[in-house]
């Protein structure tokens, strides 16, 4: 389903000193490469495509005529599902979580919402309070029962596409990385770093890395909840695959949520801007931006832990989430000016035709 042949690995840092977001990385001699899973196709759908390849294959095999999924108002998973479903001629029903002040209003067309609504997804809004008290599983079950009563054949995709079946997407991703390294006779990574928002990506990466010849240590930076929640949830996913491993032995999870899910500090957004200006790579503010920020802080605070390490950072996508942060980002970006045109510059009517 994804349109990548391989997710390219771009060199990001290969020096003894680098400064980002006020963080100095001093003399750790690390090599940091960037895996571009944000370039996976389906309108920049990122890591979600890997899970959807397996989940939607099951939906089609079961004869479903529509899919249901759930997430936040700017959910990358929901947008990816809406686009992928349309590719397969399936209707898509989205349950989106928003504030109680906005739940009765048109959600607008910012970021992911624009793409979802353009491709014809059906949007149902719930408040954060309703979501917290009822839960994602019960909410999707309610919509499923309604659609069944209307004669539809719905397939439910869980929050983030993170269940045991979806985990196969990133087990396969490790195989892809191994193949890239073999073909290119490239550097072997000591560490793989990724954001964690629902648990499926880290479960797949961790199992894949532990079973592969890579033997790279997986580091996850969670952008919501807390590490214990994701250790437990990812353990349930690998148990569902009967993998017979302890997730705590194959992945390290650290907290990088900052103010909370999808909430950005000025320092985090400055960091995203500095990464973009320094490398041309745009991180999203909700997932990879926070994970990279957390990783760089860890490198600064614990240089011995990363000394001489070869690190692969996986960019999981989410570019459209930046459009929901324009009010916060605008004061941080100053690189514009009115062009100075000297009064002696010759002027002639019609000489500057635009077409």
Secondary structure, 3 states (H helix, E strand, C coil): CCCCCCCCEEEEECCCEEEECCEEEECCCCEEEEEEHHHCCCCCCCCHHHHHHHHHHHHHHCCCCEEEEEEECCCHHHHHHHHHHHHCCCEEEEEEEECCCCCCCCCCCCCHHHHHHHCCCEEEEEEHHHHHHHCHHHHHHHHHHHHHHCCCCEEECCHHHCCHHHHHHHHHHHHHHHHHHHHHCCCCCCEEEEEECCCHHHHHHHHHHHHCCCCCEEEEEECCCCHHHHHHHHHHHHHHCCCCCCHHHCEEEEECCCCCCCCCCHHHHHHHHHHHHHHCCCCCCCCHHHHHHHHHHHHHHCHHHHCCCEEEEEECCCHHHHHHHHHHHHCCCCCCCCCCCCCCCCCCCCCCCCC
